[in-house]
Amino acid sequence: MNRLSQGVKNLQKEAMHVLKLTSRTFYIPISLLKPTLKRTVASAYLCMRAVDEIEDHEQLDSETKQHLLRSTSELLKRKFDNDAYSQLLDPYKSLLPEVTIRLGEWITVCPPEIVDKIKESTSVMAAGMADWAEKDWYIKDKEDLDNYTYYVAGLVGVMLSDIWEWYDGTTTDRELAIGYGRGLQAVNILRNQEEDSERGVHFVPDGWTRADLFEYTEKNLAYADAYMKDISTRNILLFCRIPLALAKKTVKALQGGREKISRNEVETIVEEIKNE
């Protein structure tokens, strides 16, 4: 094996390591994918997580977030200039996590045939997040909630649909894919509602009760069920079913007054899906 290919292999291993540190929930289904899909979806997830960490950062002010996100969005629209990106982040490198700082490396992990799609989706996400930072994340109605959840999660569904189609021709409904992403994000909003409120962020539309938010979440998770009906590739289906099953179990736990599901419950759900 030559030095270049060994370097690529090492970077792929590092990507999976950072993925595990960044999101244990998504690490599980991604690690079960076949090699080409694993490499592609890991790269895509890390690219989107890189910009998401900027939007969520508690020590960066809104103007800084807007600047970083919009500038990153522009860099992703062409051949990625890692030096320019490094200069952009330089004043904030001590604050930003590894997954954000190494965005350029996650792009190189992705197969060249699909990388432009990944960059495009991540660029749109970063720009949308910047717009919501400018609005101070004030969500006044369902239309706003749909818009916000599209940029932070629905786009993940669209990007995954692009990957499935590139991989083996699997064609899925993009609107249902957006609903899948929205459903997962809505579960996060439910889980973190009190914590978000304490830090002055309100992702729930004016006048909505918690019951309204549960209804919104379950409606979008139903779209996720419909989304998977178009998928016949077992490996892709396995990937899609795990986050959805965990989300549904979390909704039930929240309705029962629990904050989250246990690690044991997660492991049980994953094993059941793997063995079906």
TALINFEN-V421395 format. One record per backbone hydrogen bond with DSSP energy under -1.0 kcal/mol. CO is the residue of the C=O (numbers start at 1). NH is the residue of the N-H. E is the energy in kcal/mol with one decimal. If there is no record, write none. Layout:
CO | NH | E
CO | NH | E
This chain:
2 | 6 | -2.0
3 | 7 | -2.2
4 | 8 | -2.3
5 | 9 | -2.3
6 | 10 | -2.4
7 | 11 | -2.1
8 | 12 | -2.2
9 | 13 | -1.8
10 | 14 | -2.3
11 | 15 | -2.5
12 | 16 | -1.9
13 | 17 | -1.9
14 | 18 | -2.8
15 | 19 | -2.4
16 | 20 | -2.1
17 | 21 | -1.8
18 | 22 | -2.1
19 | 23 | -3.1
23 | 27 | -1.9
24 | 28 | -1.4
26 | 30 | -2.0
27 | 31 | -2.6
30 | 33 | -1.6
34 | 38 | -3.2
35 | 39 | -2.6
36 | 40 | -2.1
37 | 41 | -3.1
38 | 42 | -2.3
39 | 43 | -1.9
40 | 44 | -2.5
41 | 45 | -2.8
42 | 46 | -2.5
43 | 47 | -2.2
44 | 48 | -2.1
45 | 49 | -2.7
46 | 50 | -2.0
47 | 51 | -1.2
48 | 52 | -2.2
49 | 53 | -2.3
51 | 55 | -1.9
52 | 56 | -2.3
61 | 65 | -2.3
62 | 66 | -2.6
63 | 67 | -2.2
64 | 68 | -2.8
65 | 69 | -2.9
66 | 70 | -2.6
67 | 71 | -2.2
68 | 72 | -2.3
69 | 73 | -2.4
70 | 74 | -1.9
71 | 75 | -2.1
72 | 76 | -1.8
74 | 77 | -1.3
81 | 85 | -2.1
82 | 86 | -2.4
83 | 87 | -2.3
84 | 88 | -2.1
85 | 89 | -2.1
86 | 90 | -1.4
89 | 92 | -2.7
90 | 93 | -1.0
92 | 95 | -1.8
92 | 96 | -1.8
97 | 101 | -2.0
98 | 102 | -2.2
100 | 103 | -1.5
102 | 106 | -1.8
103 | 107 | -1.8
104 | 108 | -1.3
105 | 109 | -1.2
111 | 114 | -1.7
111 | 115 | -1.2
114 | 118 | -1.6
115 | 119 | -2.6
116 | 120 | -2.4
117 | 121 | -2.4
118 | 122 | -2.3
119 | 123 | -2.4
120 | 124 | -2.4
121 | 125 | -2.2
122 | 126 | -2.5
123 | 127 | -2.2
124 | 128 | -2.4
125 | 129 | -2.6
126 | 130 | -2.0
127 | 131 | -1.9
128 | 132 | -1.8
129 | 133 | -2.2
130 | 134 | -2.1
131 | 135 | -1.4
132 | 137 | -2.8
133 | 136 | -1.3
135 | 138 | -1.2
141 | 145 | -2.1
142 | 146 | -3.1
143 | 147 | -2.1
144 | 148 | -3.1
145 | 149 | -2.8
146 | 150 | -1.5
147 | 151 | -1.9
148 | 152 | -2.1
149 | 153 | -1.4
149 | 154 | -2.7
150 | 155 | -2.3
153 | 156 | -1.0
153 | 157 | -1.2
154 | 158 | -1.8
155 | 159 | -2.6
156 | 160 | -2.5
157 | 161 | -2.1
158 | 162 | -2.1
159 | 163 | -2.0
160 | 164 | -2.7
161 | 165 | -2.2
162 | 166 | -2.1
163 | 167 | -2.6
164 | 168 | -2.2
164 | 170 | -1.2
165 | 169 | -1.6
173 | 177 | -1.9
174 | 178 | -2.1
175 | 179 | -2.0
176 | 180 | -2.3
177 | 181 | -2.2
178 | 182 | -2.9
179 | 183 | -2.6
180 | 184 | -2.0
181 | 185 | -2.2
182 | 186 | -2.8
183 | 187 | -1.7
184 | 188 | -1.5
185 | 189 | -2.3
186 | 190 | -2.5
187 | 191 | -2.6
188 | 192 | -2.4
192 | 196 | -3.4
193 | 197 | -2.1
194 | 198 | -1.9
195 | 199 | -1.2
196 | 201 | -2.8
197 | 200 | -1.4
205 | 208 | -2.0
209 | 213 | -1.6
210 | 214 | -2.2
211 | 215 | -2.2
212 | 216 | -2.3
213 | 217 | -2.3
214 | 218 | -2.7
215 | 219 | -2.1
216 | 220 | -1.9
217 | 221 | -2.3
218 | 222 | -1.6
219 | 223 | -1.1
220 | 224 | -1.3
221 | 225 | -1.5
222 | 226 | -1.9
223 | 227 | -2.5
224 | 228 | -1.6
226 | 229 | -1.0
227 | 230 | -1.3
228 | 231 | -1.5
233 | 237 | -2.6
234 | 238 | -2.6
235 | 239 | -1.6
236 | 240 | -2.4
237 | 241 | -2.3
238 | 242 | -1.4
240 | 244 | -1.1
241 | 245 | -2.6
242 | 246 | -2.4
243 | 247 | -2.2
244 | 248 | -2.6
245 | 249 | -2.2
246 | 250 | -2.0
247 | 251 | -2.3
248 | 252 | -2.0
249 | 253 | -2.0
250 | 254 | -2.7
251 | 255 | -2.5
252 | 256 | -1.3
253 | 258 | -2.9
254 | 257 | -1.5
262 | 266 | -2.1
263 | 267 | -2.4
264 | 268 | -2.2
265 | 269 | -2.5
266 | 270 | -2.4
267 | 271 | -2.3
268 | 272 | -2.4
269 | 273 | -2.2
270 | 274 | -2.5
271 | 275 | -1.9
